[in-house]
Amino acid sequence: MVGQGVLVVNEIGMGNGVLEFPFALALTRRFRRIVHIRSPFLEPLIGTRVSGAGWEFFPAGWGIDAKHLGCELRQLVSSTAVTHLVNFRNEDGGSEWGNCFAALRDDLRSSGVEVWGLPDDSTTEGSFIQLQWTEMFEDHGIAPDWVGASRLVRSLVSARPLESGSGAVAVCTGGSREDKRLLPELWAAVVRAIKERCPALKVRLVHGAGSDERKLGANLEARIGIVDGGVSVASSVEELANELACAAAVVSNDSFPMHLACALGRPTLGLFSSTRRVTWGPPDSSRFRGLISESCRSCARMPRQGTCWAQQACPSPPNSAWNADAITDELIDLMNGRSV
């Protein structure tokens, strides 16, 4: 049965858009109209590659101010006549957003809007977020569209992908969020360790086009000099997908390139610090490994929903405790197909 309209609420990061994509596609089979807080990843894919439901994207300036978001959502629901609200956000009970959404949920339900959200006890487990979303959808009789999501992500890669990065390890510095950004001296040490352990293996630096990412990339390039696999600045999702599709393996902090590389089926090593690997990373497999910063692994400041915002008050900077040799060991094990 096809419903009328659904409002989708989620984080706005591009990495989260990759995780959400199988679920967003599944909604097209249930609803004629989907109103989504704008995702920089979902919007171009949905707009050009998906047919069926009508999609509308709203500006994503609401993510931090939960009270303002709640007010905006109430007005949006009343003005667009949606019949359902799907909440992908995973927040601790008692947080600003949790309290705001609890009040919003009660208001909407009293108005006849059906609200889908994560069970309250689900957020305490800290388990892989896609598993929690799957449970939420199955409770309402919808299966995520994994096959369709994989097909659409792969459609980002051209018929003849770029060959410049073929066979090289792609090092993605992912500088979009400062709290997850790893130090350039660590990346330089990782590149040197890879070259010392595997001299025949080329390393390619892949940066985003944002100013922070380019600044980090320039700092890294100055530290290591000539890179045998070259340097790429990906100015679009398609360019990044082509770079990652031809890589022998990808090592990245927790960021959009990490999620995209994993979705493209490349051997991917993800480095987690201010985000919980068990919550926001893909599950370990023959194609994915996740490493956690030792200073964040057992830190009591890390909230259960999986994202720490305590960096300014952190007694041990979260990105200062990495070991380049340990990262390189894990990457080589992954590339050799060794079990976790």
Secondary structure, DSSP 4 states (H G I P E B T S, - for coil): --EEEEEEE----HHHHHHHHHHHHHHTTTEEEEEEE--TTHHHHHHHH--SSEEEEE----SS-HHHHHHHHHHHHHHHT-SEEEE-----TTSHHHHHHHHHHHHHHHTT-EEE---TTTTTT---HHHHHHHHHHTTT----HHHHHHHHHTTS-SS---TTTTSEEEE---SSGGGPPPHHHHHHHHHHHHHH-TTS-EEEEEESSHHHHHHHHHHHHHH---TT-EEEE-SHHHHHHHHHT-SEEEEESSHHHHHHHHTT--EEEEESSB-HHHHSPPP-SSEEEEE-HHHHT-TTS-TTSB---GGG-SS-TTS---HHHHHHHHHHHHTT---
